[in-house]
Amino acid sequence: MSDIAYTQGKYEDAIMDYKIQKWDFGCKVVTAISAIITVLSLIVGGVWTAKEYFDKQEQEILAKKREYEFSLYKERKETLYPLCNAAAEIVSSKSLKEAKKSIRTFETLYYGEVGIIANGQIADAIKSFAESLLEYKEGSANSGPPLALIARSSELAIKCKEVLNLEKVYGISQSSLK
């Protein structure tokens, strides 16, 4: 009988050990799953934070670029309007003598500010006008502007209009500035 009691005690101990092992295994599984979820959360959080950081950086860069482009637009506007006005006054003058003041204004802008802000097609149009102007200056003081100079003035005005078109060049509508 003592063997039976001993065997039954061993059996109960084995069942208890089995339950403890089962419980311990369940806790380890839950702990492992929790650790995996924590690691995944940290990875997802890190990726999300990096994405937000780079999105913010990109937005700041775009804002600075837009601000730079707009300041360049304003500088171009402040230079190209007087340049186009001088060109218009030159071609609308009756003689080279009458156009002297406008020629001086044009040349001052051409050899100064325009060289800083002009590029591409507008630079080509300005250069073409300047070359035609040199030919005109070599002529008689009482002669009127040649047709080539008048044509270059029109081309210059068209190119200035294109460069100063906020909506086309910068995607900014004129009405949003008011």
Residue, then its C-alpha position, 0 to 999 in steps of 0.5 A: m500500500s505504501d508503494i501505491a501511495y508513493t506511486q500516486g504521490k509521484y503521479e500527482d507530482a508529475i501532473m503538477d510538474y506538467k501543469i507548471q511546465k505547460w503554464d511556464f511554456g504559455c508564459k514564455v510564448v506570451t512573453a515572446i509574442s509581446a517581445i516581437i510585438t514590441v520590436l515590430s512597434l519600435i521598427v514601425g515607429g522608427v520608420w514612421t518617424a523617419k518618414e515624417y522627418f523626411d517629409k517635413q524636410e522636403q516640405e521645408i526645402l520646397a518652401k525655401k525653393r519657392e521663396y527663392e524663386f519668388s524673390l528671383y521673380k521680384e528681382r527680374k520684374e524690377t529689372l526687366y520692366p525698366l529694360c523693356n520700357a527703355a527698349a520701347e522708348i528707343v524704338s518709339s523715338k524719332s531719331l537716335k539723338e532723341a533716344k540717347k537717354s533711353i539708350r543710356t538707361f538700357e545699356t546701364l541695365y544691360y551691362g549691370e543688373v540684367g547680366i545677373i538675373a537673365n538666363g535662357q531665352i530672355a538673355d538671348a532676346i536681350k542680347s539680340f536687341a543689344e546687338s541691333l542697338l549697336e548697329y543703330k548707334e553706328g548710323s546717323a544721329n537723325s535716323g529713326p530706328p530700323l525695322a530689325l530693332i523694332a522687331r527685336s524690341s517686340e521679341l524682348a517684350i514677349k520674352c519678358k512677359e513669358v518670364l514674368n508670368l507667375e502662373k506659368v513659371y511658378g504655378i502662382s496665380q496673380s489672384s492669390l497675391k492680392 
